[in-house]
Amino acid sequence: MNYRKLVFLSICVLAITSCKKQEKNRSFEEEMKLLYEQEKKNEDRAKYGGDTKEIKIISNAKEVEKEKLRISKNIQQKQEEEQKIFEKDFAGRYKKGDKTVIPQLIEILQKGDAKAKRSLYYELGTTYDTPEYKMVEPELIKIILDNIDTLEDEKSVIQLAGIMKLPGYVKKFEEHLFSGKSKDIQRLIYWLGQEGSSFKTLGYLKNKILSRKFDLNEEDWLMSGVEGFVENGNENVKKTAIDLCFDIYRQKLISQENFNKMKDSWSSSNPAIDLTTILLESGDNRAVPFARELLEKGISEEQAFGTLIQLEGEKHKPLFYTYLKDPEKFSIVLQNAVLMYEATKDEDIVMDIISHFEAKEDFKKFEIDEIARILYEIGGSSYLDVLDKTMKNKNLAQRIKKAHFLTTVTMQDMAEDLYKMGIVDHAFEKKTFDKAKKYAESEDYMEDPGYTYSFLMNSGIFLWFDTETGFIPVDYDVLITNFFKNARGKFKDAMVWMDVSEKPFVNDALDYKITLIANDKIYIATPEDIGDWYDMEVVLQLLNKVLDDAGNKERFVFIDTGDQTAQFMFGPEKKVKQFAEKYNL
């Protein structure tokens, strides 16, 4: 049975179905609540442990040698099977630079059935977890772009060409759009907006929207296309797209219902969100009535108020202080404090915010971080000297100062401390910093201005991952191999293998056995089956036992993130904890 094909979504569906069979009268909301509670229990069990299990150790030399041979054979067999699969993976080979597979790719694109072509288009694309590459072969590119005229290929071709920015795709997309043959106009417009140069397409879009031949409430990708032209076009394109958005607002072409939805949820399919972003970030005075309307209706208040401050300045200071006195509006104040300071140059603003914050009973960490950010952005390190003098709550003052310190930290600071504190035994080289910077800049989702987390992820002693895998069985062998790679060579001669089988007489349950060979011993761990979650307690216990037996002073130290991810740092335990405390990991 191939368990790995069972993604977690399937588990949710099975769990819900099972619940319905057991209690037909239970509401869907109750079932989802029970499912959530079970997942929370799984998360806590995965990260924090349960009943401690003993690691079995075998020292008999013959048994160790026999197990080494078994694992070596299994690893070789696994690698051979993966190689066979890879040999048939023409897209994967091509993306790794193997040009000999181009004839096979062309044959599939020209003669393959719809399913084979659709699969190939997808595999040729890049995703967040695959390395980037460029497709440059003219013959291959031409065949892909020409297939846009085939109905069954159109969607996949548009997506692939847009993601890969294939040479000539803008011209081809324009031709296809204006041919009148497209069945996926929204997708064409979205990707043409992402490129931003097609003024002809923008004119077409404007005409269709304002003549109400396109319904923005139904064809929700269209506003994403407009937003693309605003973000990526030249000044003329950008101005035309912004003017279009003001026309859309004035003519009320997006329903109030979609704006009201913004109060409770965010959805990429809500055109009101794109329109709001464009108008409020336009820097155009025509946005003032719109921003006021949003404030009155309690929609996107933080962004709307910020726009009013930027466009009308100090006149909104009284409202700023009204919000400051209202605990429910405090987040609006924090988000816009820097803007108000820049508009007024009133140095009392920051201390007034801190004074009102100190009067609260509950000090949320994200609010402390926001205050620290405000101090940092206005260059207010001088405020730090007076915090202890003006604040009665000395503990809170220290927390603000520490949060401010963390906003100023660079990866070089961290690297120096790792060496000075004795967590690593030599200074980091420049290539590590260069790699960290490149990593941070390639990960658009990671807000890491000091490259600190990017540095840690490339330091060779730090891991940060989701403890829920999304598949079954979970891959303990792959996970432990990643730990090996972040242990400064301490596991260089170690071997690991995972055996998994169905648990007898228990439906949908698995028995895991991890075998690790190191120190001329066999270490056997049996993690608990927690669905698609790792049993991190057992993994940590296993690795640290191996390190202890080898006489190493380093350990893998768990750092709690507060969510379902987990961080681990390799080094002397006490020193790692001191480092984690200093940098608030």
ROFI-497084 format. One line per field, with one value per residue (C-alpha): residue in three letters; z, y, x. Coordinates in pm, 1 decimal. Each point is the difference from the previous one (the first is absolute). Layout:
<sites>
resn <- c(ala,...);
c3 <- c(Z,...);
c2 <- c(Y,...);
c1 <- c(X,...);
</sites>
This chain:
<sites>
resn <- c(met,asn,tyr,arg,lys,leu,val,phe,leu,ser,ile,cys,val,leu,ala,ile,thr,ser,cys,lys,lys,gln,glu,lys,asn,arg,ser,phe,glu,glu,glu,met,lys,leu,leu,tyr,glu,gln,glu,lys,lys,asn,glu,asp,arg,ala,lys,tyr,gly,gly,asp,thr,lys,glu,ile,lys,ile,ile,ser,asn,ala,lys,glu,val,glu,lys,glu,lys,leu,arg,ile,ser,lys,asn,ile,gln,gln,lys,gln,glu,glu,glu,gln,lys,ile,phe,glu,lys,asp,phe,ala,gly,arg,tyr,lys,lys,gly,asp,lys,thr,val,ile,pro,gln,leu,ile,glu,ile,leu,gln,lys,gly,asp,ala,lys,ala,lys,arg,ser,leu,tyr,tyr,glu,leu,gly,thr,thr,tyr,asp,thr,pro,glu,tyr,lys,met,val,glu,pro,glu,leu,ile,lys,ile,ile,leu,asp,asn,ile,asp,thr,leu,glu,asp,glu,lys,ser,val,ile,gln,leu,ala,gly,ile,met,lys,leu,pro,gly,tyr,val,lys,lys,phe,glu,glu,his,leu,phe,ser,gly,lys,ser,lys,asp,ile,gln,arg,leu,ile,tyr,trp,leu,gly,gln,glu,gly,ser,ser,phe,lys,thr,leu,gly,tyr,leu,lys,asn,lys,ile,leu,ser,arg,lys,phe,asp,leu,asn,glu,glu,asp,trp,leu,met,ser,gly,val,glu,gly,phe,val,glu,asn,gly,asn,glu,asn,val,lys,lys,thr,ala,ile,asp,leu,cys,phe,asp,ile,tyr,arg,gln,lys,leu,ile,ser,gln,glu,asn,phe,asn,lys,met,lys,asp,ser,trp,ser,ser,ser,asn,pro,ala,ile,asp,leu,thr,thr,ile,leu,leu,glu,ser,gly,asp,asn,arg,ala,val,pro,phe,ala,arg,glu,leu,leu,glu,lys,gly,ile,ser,glu,glu,gln,ala,phe,gly,thr,leu,ile,gln,leu,glu,gly,glu,lys,his,lys,pro,leu,phe,tyr,thr,tyr,leu,lys,asp,pro,glu,lys,phe,ser,ile,val,leu,gln,asn,ala,val,leu,met,tyr,glu,ala,thr,lys,asp,glu,asp,ile,val,met,asp,ile,ile,ser,his,phe,glu,ala,lys,glu,asp,phe,lys,lys,phe,glu,ile,asp,glu,ile,ala,arg,ile,leu,tyr,glu,ile,gly,gly,ser,ser,tyr,leu,asp,val,leu,asp,lys,thr,met,lys,asn,lys,asn,leu,ala,gln,arg,ile,lys,lys,ala,his,phe,leu,thr,thr,val,thr,met,gln,asp,met,ala,glu,asp,leu,tyr,lys,met,gly,ile,val,asp,his,ala,phe,glu,lys,lys,thr,phe,asp,lys,ala,lys,lys,tyr,ala,glu,ser,glu,asp,tyr,met,glu,asp,pro,gly,tyr,thr,tyr,ser,phe,leu,met,asn,ser,gly,ile,phe,leu,trp,phe,asp,thr,glu,thr,gly,phe,ile,pro,val,asp,tyr,asp,val,leu,ile,thr,asn,phe,phe,lys,asn,ala,arg,gly,lys,phe,lys,asp,ala,met,val,trp,met,asp,val,ser,glu,lys,pro,phe,val,asn,asp,ala,leu,asp,tyr,lys,ile,thr,leu,ile,ala,asn,asp,lys,ile,tyr,ile,ala,thr,pro,glu,asp,ile,gly,asp,trp,tyr,asp,met,glu,val,val,leu,gln,leu,leu,asn,lys,val,leu,asp,asp,ala,gly,asn,lys,glu,arg,phe,val,phe,ile,asp,thr,gly,asp,gln,thr,ala,gln,phe,met,phe,gly,pro,glu,lys,lys,val,lys,gln,phe,ala,glu,lys,tyr,asn,leu);
c3 <- c(0.0,-98.6,306.3,-124.6,-249.4,286.2,58.7,317.6,-170.4,-56.8,369.3,84.4,-238.8,140.7,354.4,-78.5,-181.5,293.4,243.8,-211.6,2.0,377.5,83.0,-285.9,191.8,80.4,-187.9,-249.1,227.0,292.4,-216.0,-117.8,358.8,109.5,-293.6,88.8,364.4,-105.7,-229.7,286.0,219.1,-278.8,-29.5,374.1,0.9,-299.1,151.2,373.9,32.4,191.4,160.0,-15.6,-199.0,60.0,-273.7,-58.3,-40.6,-144.6,37.0,-129.6,-279.3,-221.3,27.3,-71.6,-310.7,-115.1,43.5,-183.1,-298.3,8.4,12.3,-266.8,-226.8,67.7,-64.7,-325.1,-112.4,85.2,-196.2,-299.3,6.4,21.9,-290.8,-212.6,76.4,-74.8,-336.8,-104.9,139.6,-315.1,147.1,313.6,-201.6,-229.6,295.8,133.9,-329.2,-197.9,-356.1,-144.7,104.3,-217.2,-282.8,251.4,131.5,-351.4,-85.1,303.5,-76.2,-362.1,23.7,362.9,129.8,200.5,338.5,-91.0,-133.7,299.3,233.8,-196.6,-1.1,377.4,52.1,-221.2,219.3,312.5,348.0,335.3,83.6,-336.3,-130.3,-260.4,-355.6,-339.3,-310.9,-297.9,-285.6,-278.1,-144.5,337.7,87.4,-337.8,33.8,351.0,-100.7,-316.7,208.2,154.7,-299.6,104.9,232.1,230.7,37.5,32.3,379.4,61.5,-270.5,135.1,351.7,-100.0,-237.2,258.3,288.0,-211.2,-190.1,-321.8,-271.8,-225.7,235.3,19.5,-375.1,-16.6,286.1,-166.4,-331.4,172.8,204.4,-303.0,-218.4,193.3,36.5,364.6,258.5,284.1,-43.4,371.6,17.5,-310.2,147.2,336.4,-151.5,-242.1,305.0,176.6,-291.8,-19.3,-344.9,-205.6,-19.0,-266.0,244.6,269.8,-243.8,-89.7,368.2,77.6,-281.5,103.0,368.4,-46.3,-260.9,253.5,-236.1,275.9,344.4,256.2,271.1,-199.7,-196.6,302.7,-171.2,-201.3,293.4,64.8,-360.7,53.6,313.3,-203.9,-246.0,292.1,155.2,-313.0,-268.0,-100.3,117.6,-281.5,54.3,374.5,-24.4,-240.3,227.5,309.0,-187.5,-92.8,367.0,99.6,-273.8,139.0,346.7,-117.6,-209.6,284.1,-226.5,299.9,238.4,356.9,104.6,-113.0,199.9,305.8,-26.9,63.2,362.1,81.1,-252.2,-269.8,-331.8,-317.9,-190.3,151.5,-255.2,270.0,163.0,-317.7,-63.5,360.4,-15.7,-328.2,104.6,348.3,-126.1,-301.7,177.9,-184.2,180.3,-169.5,250.8,295.6,-27.9,-43.9,307.5,208.1,-114.6,103.2,343.4,53.2,-90.8,199.2,-305.2,-34.5,268.0,55.2,-368.1,-56.7,291.1,-119.0,-342.3,156.2,202.7,-308.1,-211.6,254.5,274.1,338.8,-25.3,108.0,321.5,216.3,-141.0,64.9,369.3,7.3,-124.5,253.5,284.8,-144.1,76.6,-299.6,-235.5,148.7,-293.1,-238.7,207.5,-0.9,-375.5,-74.9,275.3,-225.8,-264.8,260.0,139.6,-350.8,-64.3,328.7,125.0,344.7,222.2,271.1,-218.4,80.8,375.5,-6.9,-168.7,256.4,285.6,-120.7,-63.4,351.5,141.2,-159.5,201.9,-284.4,-185.2,-322.4,-151.7,-348.5,146.8,175.3,-330.0,-179.6,254.8,-47.1,-376.9,43.4,208.7,-259.6,-301.7,147.3,109.4,356.9,184.1,218.1,133.9,145.5,252.2,147.2,11.3,341.5,132.6,-131.4,19.9,329.4,-138.4,-18.4,-136.8,-291.4,-62.1,-24.6,-237.6,-230.3,10.4,-80.5,-288.7,-130.0,22.9,-210.9,-276.0,-34.8,-5.7,-311.4,-101.2,71.2,360.5,32.8,-161.1,235.9,303.8,-115.2,-7.6,315.9,201.7,-103.7,-198.7,-305.3,9.9,-282.4,-152.3,-295.8,-345.0,-237.0,-229.6,274.2,20.7,-379.6,-13.1,277.0,-176.5,-327.7,182.6,170.7,-320.7,-182.4,272.6,-55.0,281.5,262.7,160.2,110.0,-39.1,201.3,-176.1,348.0,-51.9,-347.5,155.7,260.3,-269.2,-178.5,308.5,4.1,357.7,-26.5,-127.3,-26.7,-148.6,22.4,232.3,-208.5,-326.7,-198.9,-98.7,143.3,94.2,129.1,-124.9,316.2,-199.5,-207.6,309.6,196.2,-299.9,5.7,367.8,-92.5,-246.4,273.5,260.3,-108.8,-122.4,324.2,-188.2,-308.3,35.9,120.0,-193.0,40.7,-130.6,63.6,-6.9,-2.8,1.5,70.1,368.1,49.2,84.1,-1.3,-299.6,-171.1,262.8,-69.5,184.4,-47.8,75.4,-42.7,-12.3,41.4,-8.1,162.8,261.3,-110.5,146.7,-124.6,139.5,-49.1,62.4,-42.3,-44.9,59.2,-296.9,19.9,-348.8,-221.1,292.2,102.9,349.8,73.3,359.3,-116.7,-279.4,241.9,260.0,-260.6,-143.0,335.8,134.3,-292.8,70.5,370.7,-64.5,-233.2,277.0,-183.0,206.6,-266.6,-9.4,-223.8,204.3,-57.9,-34.9,31.6,-270.1,140.7,-320.9,-174.0,-127.7,206.5,20.6,104.1,55.5,31.4,267.5,374.8,152.5,257.0,-250.6,-265.6,249.8,89.5,-369.4,-59.3,296.9,-117.0,-352.6,99.7,-222.5);
c2 <- c(0.0,338.7,211.3,298.6,76.2,61.3,371.6,156.0,136.3,-358.2,-70.4,295.0,-126.4,-351.5,130.4,214.4,-289.3,-230.2,252.2,29.0,-374.2,-13.8,298.3,92.0,284.8,177.3,327.9,61.6,278.1,-241.5,-254.0,260.6,113.0,-357.2,-43.8,322.9,-106.7,-334.8,173.6,232.1,-304.3,-152.0,322.4,11.7,-368.3,46.7,292.8,-56.9,-377.3,-252.8,-326.5,-20.2,-300.3,-169.9,-11.4,-358.5,-36.0,-300.2,-18.4,-351.5,44.6,-275.2,137.2,351.0,-117.1,-199.4,300.1,222.4,-233.1,-5.3,376.9,50.3,-240.4,173.7,344.8,-119.0,-159.0,318.3,210.7,-234.1,20.6,379.1,5.7,-210.5,240.8,297.5,-149.1,6.5,350.6,193.1,335.0,-54.0,-95.3,300.1,237.4,-140.0,84.0,-325.3,121.7,-353.4,-34.6,290.7,-235.3,-195.0,324.5,114.1,-334.9,17.4,359.5,-83.2,-352.4,-63.7,-26.8,282.1,-149.9,-57.9,353.7,154.9,-188.0,109.8,366.3,-13.3,-181.5,245.9,290.3,119.0,8.7,136.2,-326.1,-63.4,169.6,270.1,-62.5,162.9,-156.9,134.3,-250.3,181.2,-317.5,-114.1,346.7,38.8,-333.7,87.6,345.8,-130.7,-253.7,289.4,-29.9,-354.0,24.4,-282.0,154.4,368.5,31.5,-196.1,185.3,340.5,-99.6,-148.3,283.4,260.7,-161.4,-60.4,330.6,-185.9,218.3,129.0,-85.3,357.9,26.3,-348.2,75.5,326.1,-176.0,-269.2,251.0,209.9,-303.6,-50.2,-372.0,-1.3,-182.6,125.2,378.5,67.9,-205.0,170.1,344.8,-95.7,-104.8,292.3,222.1,-172.1,99.8,343.9,124.6,-75.7,336.9,-151.4,-263.6,260.0,205.0,-310.0,-77.2,356.5,1.1,-334.6,98.1,345.2,-124.4,-267.4,-284.3,-135.7,-52.7,56.5,-171.0,-322.3,12.0,62.8,-49.7,315.3,233.0,-194.3,74.5,371.8,-9.2,-161.1,289.8,246.5,-181.9,-90.8,254.9,316.2,338.1,28.2,-352.6,47.9,329.9,-149.6,-299.0,220.6,227.5,-312.7,-97.5,337.3,-44.7,-343.5,153.3,291.9,-225.2,-253.1,-290.3,-209.0,-87.3,127.3,-361.0,-70.4,298.4,-118.3,-340.8,173.0,60.5,-370.0,-171.7,33.2,-178.0,27.3,-35.7,315.0,284.5,260.8,-78.5,71.6,322.6,116.1,-67.3,187.0,309.0,32.6,-43.6,229.8,315.5,174.8,251.3,-157.7,-284.2,221.3,-51.0,-372.8,-19.6,193.3,-230.3,-305.1,149.2,74.6,-357.8,-162.2,-149.5,-9.4,268.1,-16.6,47.4,256.5,217.1,-21.3,125.6,297.6,91.2,-24.5,214.4,249.6,-6.6,166.0,64.7,-361.0,34.2,41.6,-323.2,-167.8,89.6,-107.7,-341.3,-2.5,18.3,-282.7,-348.8,-141.3,242.8,-28.6,-208.8,284.7,232.9,-239.1,-54.6,372.6,152.2,50.4,170.7,233.2,80.2,79.2,222.8,192.6,-42.4,-15.2,-187.9,-46.7,-245.7,-296.7,57.7,54.0,-338.3,-167.6,170.9,-127.3,-344.6,-16.9,73.4,-319.1,-319.3,-231.8,50.1,-199.2,-92.6,122.6,340.5,22.1,-91.5,271.2,263.6,-110.8,30.7,353.1,98.2,-152.3,166.4,350.2,-44.3,16.5,-176.6,310.2,-96.5,-316.5,198.8,156.8,-310.8,-105.0,353.7,56.0,-347.7,-143.6,-352.8,-75.5,-349.2,140.0,258.8,-276.8,-200.0,302.1,59.2,-363.6,4.3,315.7,-172.2,-287.6,241.5,115.4,-342.7,-111.8,-345.3,107.1,72.8,-347.4,-164.8,177.9,-108.7,-362.1,-2.2,202.4,-201.8,-324.5,-143.1,-34.7,-43.9,234.1,325.9,-10.1,76.8,267.0,-261.8,-93.0,360.6,24.5,-321.7,122.0,330.3,-175.8,-240.9,283.2,195.3,-307.8,-76.3,277.1,-122.3,42.7,344.2,-6.4,344.2,-90.7,-337.4,-153.4,-299.2,-51.9,-11.8,-253.4,-217.7,-6.0,-20.6,-379.0,-24.7,103.8,-159.2,150.0,-204.7,-87.4,-295.6,-91.7,-155.2,-19.6,-362.6,-351.1,-175.3,283.2,-14.5,-37.8,-117.1,320.3,214.1,-158.7,30.9,375.0,5.3,-177.2,280.5,262.2,-158.4,126.8,-344.5,-186.7,-253.8,-35.0,-380.9,-60.7,-192.8,15.8,-205.8,2.2,-306.1,51.3,-250.1,-16.0,-45.6,-337.6,9.2,383.8,173.4,275.1,-23.0,-44.1,-144.6,200.8,-123.3,226.7,-171.1,220.5,-139.2,203.9,-49.0,-368.1,-47.5,-44.5,249.3,-90.4,247.5,-59.7,333.0,16.7,15.3,352.1,11.8,235.7,152.4,-75.7,-140.4,251.3,-113.1,-341.4,147.9,238.8,-271.4,-227.4,258.7,132.9,-352.5,-66.9,326.8,-81.6,-348.5,149.1,235.7,313.9,304.7,126.5,-80.4,82.3,250.7,51.8,362.0,50.8,225.6,9.7,-143.9,-337.1,62.6,-89.0,132.5,-194.7,127.2,-214.3,87.4,-13.8,2.3,274.8,230.9,-62.4,91.5,320.9,87.3,-77.2,218.6,289.5,-5.4,-90.3,-308.0);
c1 <- c(0.0,143.6,-77.7,197.0,-275.0,-240.5,24.0,-126.9,-310.2,-108.4,42.9,-223.3,-267.9,20.4,-16.5,-303.6,-169.1,67.5,-144.3,-314.1,-51.9,34.7,-215.2,-227.5,-160.7,321.8,34.6,276.2,134.8,26.1,179.1,249.6,51.3,74.0,236.1,178.9,31.8,145.7,248.5,100.0,60.8,209.3,199.3,67.6,94.5,228.5,187.9,-11.4,-10.9,-204.8,98.2,378.2,121.3,329.5,262.1,109.8,377.0,182.6,378.5,72.1,255.0,-146.1,-351.9,125.8,182.1,-302.7,-228.3,247.4,-14.9,-379.7,-29.0,266.9,-186.5,-331.9,146.9,160.4,-327.8,-190.5,249.7,-24.5,-380.3,15.4,245.7,-236.2,-280.7,225.4,104.5,-365.4,-46.6,85.7,-107.7,208.1,305.9,-43.7,-29.2,327.7,171.9,-37.2,-62.8,-7.2,-366.1,-122.4,-113.0,-212.6,-150.2,-84.9,-156.3,-229.5,-96.9,-78.7,-144.0,-83.9,-353.6,-158.1,88.8,366.5,37.5,-174.4,233.1,306.8,-101.3,-34.6,330.9,189.6,-108.0,174.1,-150.9,116.1,179.2,171.5,314.7,-38.5,112.7,-45.7,-147.2,196.5,-39.6,-194.4,-157.7,-131.2,-131.0,-175.3,-179.3,-119.7,-126.3,-165.8,-192.6,-191.8,-234.2,-93.2,-298.5,107.6,347.8,-91.8,-18.0,321.3,193.4,-104.1,101.9,335.4,94.2,-99.0,188.0,311.1,-23.6,73.1,153.4,-276.7,-285.8,-133.7,-44.0,-152.7,-239.6,-109.9,-62.3,-202.4,-199.3,-96.0,-69.7,-321.9,74.6,109.5,-208.3,220.6,7.9,42.8,319.3,141.5,-68.7,147.9,332.7,10.9,-50.5,289.0,224.5,-160.8,104.4,-311.9,-177.3,-223.3,-123.5,-59.5,-209.7,-199.8,-54.2,-106.2,-255.0,-149.5,-24.8,-148.6,-248.1,-98.1,82.1,224.1,-152.0,274.8,-202.9,-17.1,325.2,218.6,339.1,-52.2,74.0,320.3,89.8,-65.8,213.5,277.9,-1.1,19.4,295.5,195.2,-86.9,184.2,-129.2,-254.5,-133.6,-8.1,-190.1,-254.5,-55.9,-42.5,-246.2,-194.3,-16.5,-144.7,-261.8,-80.7,-43.4,-214.0,-224.6,-26.7,92.7,103.8,-281.5,-16.6,-38.4,356.0,126.8,-191.7,166.9,333.0,-102.9,19.5,220.8,264.2,-40.7,204.4,-327.3,-152.1,37.4,-73.6,335.0,196.9,-191.6,51.1,373.4,39.9,-197.5,146.8,356.1,-45.6,113.9,-284.2,-222.5,-300.7,44.1,-98.6,-380.8,54.7,226.5,-254.1,-278.2,202.6,67.4,-369.0,-91.8,280.6,173.7,381.4,19.6,375.5,81.2,-276.8,111.3,360.0,-106.4,-180.8,309.8,220.9,-232.6,-132.3,260.3,-36.5,-375.3,-53.8,198.6,-315.5,-142.8,335.7,-27.4,-364.8,109.2,283.4,-251.6,-209.1,142.5,-188.2,178.5,348.5,127.6,-93.0,219.2,294.7,-15.6,-8.3,213.9,301.6,-214.0,-149.9,344.1,128.7,-302.0,23.7,359.7,-159.3,245.8,-263.0,-192.7,221.9,0.1,-377.9,-39.5,225.6,-186.2,-338.6,148.1,142.1,-346.0,-134.0,-16.4,89.4,328.7,-8.0,334.6,-92.4,-90.0,336.6,167.1,-199.1,107.2,360.1,-43.7,-135.0,302.1,231.6,-163.5,0.4,360.8,-115.4,281.3,13.2,-342.9,149.7,202.2,-312.5,-218.5,129.2,-46.4,-351.6,-153.3,-122.0,-7.9,373.0,-55.2,-199.0,270.8,259.1,-220.3,-34.4,375.0,70.6,-248.6,169.3,338.4,-134.3,-108.4,361.8,165.3,190.0,115.8,357.8,-102.1,-147.3,300.3,238.4,-202.6,-17.7,380.1,61.5,-253.3,167.2,-290.5,226.3,375.5,98.6,-118.2,-238.7,137.9,-127.5,-152.6,-248.5,-121.4,-22.7,-201.2,-232.3,-63.1,-76.0,-232.4,-189.3,-44.5,-129.6,-255.5,-253.4,-220.1,271.2,18.8,362.8,161.1,309.4,29.6,11.7,-226.6,140.0,345.5,-110.6,-159.0,337.0,221.5,25.3,-130.4,-364.4,-319.8,-348.5,-280.7,-367.4,-60.6,-305.0,115.4,-324.0,64.3,2.0,222.4,214.4,360.1,207.5,301.5,3.7,-59.2,284.9,232.7,-69.8,95.5,324.4,77.5,-37.4,227.9,341.6,109.0,-75.7,-213.5,218.0,30.8,-356.3,-265.1,-377.1,-289.8,-373.3,-222.1,-375.1,-285.5,-369.9,-79.1,-169.9,-372.5,-10.1,-151.8,205.5,275.5,370.5,297.6,320.4,350.4,302.9,337.0,306.6,352.7,277.3,273.9,17.9,-346.6,-354.4,-252.8,-366.0,-282.7,-372.9,-179.7,-371.9,-235.9,-148.6,-144.3,197.7,195.3,357.0,54.4,275.9,56.6,119.5,213.5,170.0,48.6,159.2,240.5,111.2,58.1,233.7,185.5,26.4,139.6,262.0,116.1,-109.3,-93.1,-240.8,-369.5,-293.0,-200.7,-373.1,-116.1,-374.7,-147.6,-352.6,-147.5,15.9,351.2,304.5,353.8,308.2,352.3,312.5,253.3,69.6,-348.9,49.1,168.2,-265.6,-271.4,187.6,25.8,-369.1,-95.5,214.9,-140.7,-355.1,-8.5);
</sites>
